[in-house]
Amino acid sequence: MSKKRKVIGAVLKGCIYLAAAFTVLMLVLIIGYILVKGVPY
């Protein structure tokens, strides 16, 4: 039972890390796009 819980915890932590990395990547892409294209207004 404890092993299963440990696996679930590891998977959840991995998903959280992936989501955080994806969010940072999107922010970097958006900021880079704005810097290259100029501010839209």
Secondary structure, DSSP 8 states (H G I E B T S, - for coil): -HHHHHHHHHHHHHHHHHHHHHHHHHHHHHHHHHHHH----
